């Protein structure tokens, strides 16, 4: 299992843009939070990723852990930051 380091760096730059408010999210993107052992990190990803089967797995995990009534009211993915970045890197290549 290998991946190109350059694509990982590009993916990290893409998803870790410093958007501070909802109105700062570009059209066609969505903000998600990654819950890495109670450490929340915000990422902005293309909406198209939500339909990918590999991303659907993360959405199913989120549904199992948080249900549809998450107290923060945001899409939160329960996985490690590294796993999330690896998935996004794979989807962006």
N, C-alpha and C positions, 0 to 999 in steps of 0.2 A: 504494500500500500504506500504509494508515494505521491507527492504533489510538488508542483513547482513553487519554490520559495517566493519568486517574484509575484505569482498570482495571489499568494497568501498576503503579502504586503499590500498589494492593490486592494484586495477584499477588505483588509482591516481599515485602510484609509477610506474606502467607500462607506462602510457601515459605522464608523466611529466619528462621523461628522458632528461638530458641536452644535446641534440644534437644541435650543433651550425651551421652546414653546411649540404648541401644536401648529400654530400658524407658520412656523419656520420650516415645517416639513414640506419638501417639494412635492408637486403633483406627481402621482404615480408611486409614491413611497409611503411606508407606514412605520411607526415607531413600535418597537417591541422591547421588553425588558427581559434580561437573562438573569435568573435567580440562581447564582452560583454559591450555594451554601450560605444563604441569607445575605449575600452581597449582591445588590441589584446593579446592573449595568444596562444602560440604554443604548440601543442600536437603531439605526434607520436603514431599512432595507426596501428593495423594490417590491411592490405589491404582487408582481408576477411570481415571486418566490413562494407565496402562500399556496399556490396550486401544485407545486412540485411534490411528488410522492415522498421524497426524503424529508421535506419540511412538514408534510402532513403528519409524519410520525411524531415530531416535536409538538405539533398542535394537539395530537391525541394525548400525549403525556400531560400537557397543560390542562386539558379538560379533566383528566383523571385526578390530578393533584388539586386543582383550584375550582373546578366546575365552571359554570357560566357566570356566577356572581362573585367574582374576585373582589375583595375589599378595596383594592387600589383602583379598580375600574379600568385597568389597562391590560393589554395582552402580555402575559408573563410566561416565559418558557423556562421550565425547570430542568436546566442542564448546566454543564460547566461552560465557562466562557470559551475555552479551547475547542470543545466539541461544536459549539455554535459557529465559531470562526472557521473551523474546518469545513462545516457544511456550506456556509456562505461562500467560501473560497471555491468549493467544488461547483456550486451553482453558477458562480460568476464566470467560470472558465468555459 
